[in-house]
């Protein structure tokens, strides 16, 4: 048993059974409800989900910026109708839109980072609340075991109140609350793990693959001829970016 539980058993519980009106407030001084409210407020708007949705938009838009579309040899009809020019323009538009989506995604990623910072503080508070409840429950159970007559009405007296039974119910309610808090801690840890994994993948993508992709797409747009090696490198960078972004969302499905 922790020293905290021993202190509660020795100092607080004798007062509770001396003044049984204190039973209702036993173990209820923590900030558990406030922590749950803060967690709900933090998760409102779900920045992790929003980042996943934005990455999904980017992956979809990447299909329009596939270098293979530029490399495809046009038919004489496509040359005659100006289809090749349209393909080039659509590629330019898709690339510009992708850049805008990537900037938006980075903004949402910052919100996820802010959420992680707040979540760490909440987790610390929640762990303290779990420890506090555990100590109060353990102290209460031990006190009842060690003091079998504590709170029992005197034999033959006309008492309509049974403090011992009230206290036992209070301990049962605290145990239910503890189980709820432990589930919340588990959920917070899962949320944090998903957010950290997604951010790690997104940061790696943004710092390595996106610059390479931009370099190759810009080279294609400014080149006067479709060099096969250039197209191959651009396609490789394009596919690597698509794979990496798709993997960034995988954590939410696990």
HURAKA-V314919 format. One record per residue. N is the residue number from 0. RES is the residue in one small letter. SS is DSSP state (h for helix, s for strand, l for the rest). PHI is phi as a letter, one per 20 degrees, with the letter a starting at -180 (999 if undefined). PSI is psi in whole degrees, 0 to 359 (NA if undefined). Layout:
n:N res:RES ss:SS phi:PHI psi:PSI
n:N res:RES ss:SS phi:PHI psi:PSI
This chain:
n:0 res:x ss:l phi:999 psi:138
n:1 res:x ss:l phi:f psi:157
n:2 res:x ss:h phi:f psi:329
n:3 res:x ss:h phi:f psi:316
n:4 res:x ss:h phi:f psi:322
n:5 res:x ss:h phi:f psi:318
n:6 res:x ss:h phi:f psi:320
n:7 res:x ss:h phi:f psi:316
n:8 res:x ss:h phi:f psi:321
n:9 res:x ss:h phi:e psi:325
n:10 res:x ss:h phi:d psi:314
n:11 res:x ss:h phi:e psi:319
n:12 res:x ss:h phi:f psi:322
n:13 res:x ss:h phi:g psi:325
n:14 res:x ss:h phi:f psi:322
n:15 res:x ss:h phi:f psi:318
n:16 res:x ss:h phi:e psi:346
n:17 res:x ss:h phi:e psi:322
n:18 res:x ss:l phi:c psi:91
n:19 res:x ss:h phi:f psi:352
n:20 res:x ss:h phi:f psi:344
n:21 res:x ss:h phi:f psi:350
n:22 res:x ss:h phi:g psi:319
n:23 res:x ss:h phi:f psi:332
n:24 res:x ss:h phi:e psi:0
n:25 res:x ss:l phi:f psi:126
n:26 res:x ss:l phi:m psi:9
n:27 res:x ss:l phi:d psi:16
n:28 res:x ss:l phi:e psi:359
n:29 res:x ss:l phi:f psi:176
n:30 res:x ss:l phi:d psi:33
n:31 res:x ss:h phi:f psi:314
n:32 res:x ss:h phi:f psi:321
n:33 res:x ss:h phi:f psi:321
n:34 res:x ss:h phi:f psi:319
n:35 res:x ss:h phi:f psi:319
n:36 res:x ss:h phi:f psi:318
n:37 res:x ss:h phi:f psi:322
n:38 res:x ss:h phi:f psi:317
n:39 res:x ss:h phi:f psi:317
n:40 res:x ss:h phi:f psi:321
n:41 res:x ss:h phi:f psi:321
n:42 res:x ss:h phi:e psi:349
n:43 res:x ss:l phi:f psi:130
n:44 res:x ss:l phi:n psi:343
n:45 res:x ss:l phi:k psi:74
n:46 res:x ss:h phi:g psi:329
n:47 res:x ss:h phi:f psi:315
n:48 res:x ss:h phi:f psi:320
n:49 res:x ss:h phi:f psi:323
n:50 res:x ss:h phi:f psi:319
n:51 res:x ss:h phi:f psi:318
n:52 res:x ss:h phi:f psi:318
n:53 res:x ss:h phi:f psi:320
n:54 res:x ss:h phi:f psi:323
n:55 res:x ss:h phi:f psi:319
n:56 res:x ss:h phi:f psi:319
n:57 res:x ss:h phi:f psi:316
n:58 res:x ss:h phi:f psi:318
n:59 res:x ss:h phi:f psi:316
n:60 res:x ss:h phi:f psi:331
n:61 res:x ss:h phi:f psi:331
n:62 res:x ss:h phi:f psi:327
n:63 res:x ss:h phi:f psi:342
n:64 res:x ss:h phi:d psi:29
n:65 res:x ss:l phi:f psi:121
n:66 res:x ss:h phi:g psi:335
n:67 res:x ss:h phi:f psi:334
n:68 res:x ss:h phi:f psi:324
n:69 res:x ss:h phi:f psi:326
n:70 res:x ss:h phi:f psi:342
n:71 res:x ss:l phi:f psi:129
n:72 res:x ss:l phi:f psi:122
n:73 res:x ss:l phi:f psi:148
n:74 res:x ss:l phi:f psi:170
n:75 res:x ss:h phi:f psi:330
n:76 res:x ss:h phi:f psi:317
n:77 res:x ss:h phi:f psi:323
n:78 res:x ss:h phi:f psi:320
n:79 res:x ss:h phi:f psi:321
n:80 res:x ss:h phi:e psi:356
n:81 res:x ss:l phi:n psi:17
n:82 res:x ss:h phi:f psi:328
n:83 res:x ss:h phi:f psi:321
n:84 res:x ss:h phi:f psi:319
n:85 res:x ss:h phi:f psi:318
n:86 res:x ss:h phi:f psi:318
n:87 res:x ss:h phi:f psi:316
n:88 res:x ss:h phi:f psi:317
n:89 res:x ss:h phi:f psi:324
n:90 res:x ss:h phi:f psi:316
n:91 res:x ss:h phi:f psi:317
n:92 res:x ss:h phi:f psi:316
n:93 res:x ss:h phi:f psi:319
n:94 res:x ss:h phi:f psi:318
n:95 res:x ss:h phi:f psi:317
n:96 res:x ss:h phi:f psi:324
n:97 res:x ss:h phi:f psi:318
n:98 res:x ss:h phi:g psi:318
n:99 res:x ss:h phi:f psi:318
n:100 res:x ss:h phi:f psi:322
n:101 res:x ss:h phi:f psi:322
n:102 res:x ss:h phi:f psi:316
n:103 res:x ss:h phi:f psi:318
n:104 res:x ss:h phi:f psi:322
n:105 res:x ss:h phi:f psi:324
n:106 res:x ss:h phi:f psi:317
n:107 res:x ss:h phi:f psi:323
n:108 res:x ss:h phi:f psi:324
n:109 res:x ss:h phi:f psi:324
n:110 res:x ss:h phi:f psi:323
n:111 res:x ss:h phi:f psi:319
n:112 res:x ss:h phi:f psi:317
n:113 res:x ss:h phi:f psi:321
n:114 res:x ss:h phi:f psi:319
n:115 res:x ss:h phi:f psi:318
n:116 res:x ss:h phi:f psi:314
n:117 res:x ss:h phi:f psi:324
n:118 res:x ss:h phi:f psi:323
n:119 res:x ss:h phi:f psi:317
n:120 res:x ss:h phi:f psi:319
n:121 res:x ss:h phi:f psi:318
n:122 res:x ss:h phi:f psi:319
n:123 res:x ss:h phi:f psi:316
n:124 res:x ss:h phi:f psi:320
n:125 res:x ss:h phi:f psi:321
n:126 res:x ss:h phi:f psi:320
n:127 res:x ss:h phi:f psi:320
n:128 res:x ss:h phi:f psi:321
n:129 res:x ss:h phi:f psi:316
n:130 res:x ss:h phi:f psi:320
n:131 res:x ss:h phi:f psi:314
n:132 res:x ss:h phi:f psi:317
n:133 res:x ss:h phi:g psi:317
n:134 res:x ss:h phi:f psi:318
n:135 res:x ss:h phi:f psi:320
n:136 res:x ss:h phi:f psi:314
n:137 res:x ss:h phi:f psi:316
n:138 res:x ss:h phi:f psi:317
n:139 res:x ss:h phi:f psi:316
n:140 res:x ss:h phi:f psi:317
n:141 res:x ss:h phi:f psi:320
n:142 res:x ss:h phi:f psi:318
n:143 res:x ss:h phi:f psi:320
n:144 res:x ss:h phi:f psi:320
n:145 res:x ss:h phi:e psi:344
n:146 res:x ss:l phi:c psi:77
n:147 res:x ss:l phi:f psi:341
n:148 res:x ss:l phi:d psi:356
n:149 res:x ss:l phi:f psi:126
n:150 res:x ss:l phi:n psi:358
n:151 res:x ss:l phi:e psi:138
n:152 res:x ss:l phi:f psi:147
n:153 res:x ss:l phi:f psi:142
n:154 res:x ss:l phi:f psi:132
n:155 res:x ss:l phi:n psi:351
n:156 res:x ss:l phi:e psi:151
n:157 res:x ss:l phi:e psi:76
n:158 res:x ss:l phi:d psi:131
n:159 res:x ss:l phi:d psi:359
n:160 res:x ss:l phi:d psi:135
n:161 res:x ss:l phi:c psi:90
n:162 res:x ss:h phi:g psi:325
n:163 res:x ss:h phi:f psi:316
n:164 res:x ss:h phi:f psi:320
n:165 res:x ss:h phi:f psi:318
n:166 res:x ss:h phi:f psi:322
n:167 res:x ss:h phi:f psi:320
n:168 res:x ss:h phi:f psi:322
n:169 res:x ss:h phi:f psi:318
n:170 res:x ss:h phi:f psi:321
n:171 res:x ss:h phi:f psi:320
n:172 res:x ss:h phi:f psi:321
n:173 res:x ss:h phi:f psi:324
n:174 res:x ss:h phi:f psi:321
n:175 res:x ss:h phi:f psi:317
n:176 res:x ss:h phi:f psi:320
n:177 res:x ss:h phi:f psi:316
n:178 res:x ss:h phi:f psi:320
n:179 res:x ss:h phi:f psi:319
n:180 res:x ss:h phi:f psi:320
n:181 res:x ss:h phi:f psi:323
n:182 res:x ss:h phi:f psi:321
n:183 res:x ss:h phi:f psi:319
n:184 res:x ss:h phi:f psi:317
n:185 res:x ss:h phi:f psi:317
n:186 res:x ss:h phi:f psi:319
n:187 res:x ss:h phi:f psi:319
n:188 res:x ss:h phi:f psi:320
n:189 res:x ss:h phi:f psi:315
n:190 res:x ss:h phi:g psi:316
n:191 res:x ss:h phi:f psi:316
n:192 res:x ss:h phi:f psi:318
n:193 res:x ss:h phi:f psi:316
n:194 res:x ss:h phi:f psi:316
n:195 res:x ss:h phi:f psi:316
n:196 res:x ss:h phi:f psi:315
n:197 res:x ss:h phi:f psi:317
n:198 res:x ss:h phi:f psi:318
n:199 res:x ss:h phi:g psi:313
n:200 res:x ss:h phi:f psi:317
n:201 res:x ss:h phi:f psi:320
n:202 res:x ss:h phi:f psi:318
n:203 res:x ss:h phi:f psi:318
n:204 res:x ss:h phi:f psi:313
n:205 res:x ss:h phi:f psi:327
n:206 res:x ss:h phi:e psi:338
n:207 res:x ss:h phi:d psi:303
n:208 res:x ss:h phi:f psi:321
n:209 res:x ss:h phi:f psi:313
n:210 res:x ss:h phi:g psi:320
n:211 res:x ss:h phi:f psi:315
n:212 res:x ss:h phi:f psi:314
n:213 res:x ss:h phi:f psi:320
n:214 res:x ss:h phi:f psi:314
n:215 res:x ss:h phi:f psi:321
n:216 res:x ss:h phi:f psi:322
n:217 res:x ss:h phi:f psi:321
n:218 res:x ss:h phi:f psi:320
n:219 res:x ss:h phi:f psi:318
n:220 res:x ss:h phi:f psi:330
n:221 res:x ss:h phi:e psi:354
n:222 res:x ss:l phi:f psi:143
n:223 res:x ss:l phi:e psi:343
n:224 res:x ss:l phi:c psi:152
n:225 res:x ss:l phi:e psi:84
n:226 res:x ss:l phi:f psi:123
n:227 res:x ss:h phi:g psi:320
n:228 res:x ss:h phi:f psi:321
n:229 res:x ss:h phi:f psi:317
n:230 res:x ss:h phi:f psi:319
n:231 res:x ss:h phi:f psi:318
n:232 res:x ss:h phi:f psi:320
n:233 res:x ss:h phi:f psi:319
n:234 res:x ss:h phi:f psi:319
n:235 res:x ss:h phi:f psi:315
n:236 res:x ss:h phi:f psi:321
n:237 res:x ss:h phi:f psi:312
n:238 res:x ss:h phi:f psi:323
n:239 res:x ss:h phi:f psi:320
n:240 res:x ss:h phi:f psi:317
n:241 res:x ss:h phi:f psi:316
n:242 res:x ss:h phi:f psi:316
n:243 res:x ss:h phi:f psi:317
n:244 res:x ss:h phi:f psi:321
n:245 res:x ss:h phi:f psi:321
n:246 res:x ss:h phi:f psi:333
n:247 res:x ss:h phi:f psi:333
n:248 res:x ss:l phi:e psi:350
n:249 res:x ss:h phi:f psi:325
n:250 res:x ss:h phi:g psi:330
n:251 res:x ss:h phi:f psi:340
n:252 res:x ss:h phi:e psi:358
n:253 res:x ss:l phi:e psi:NA
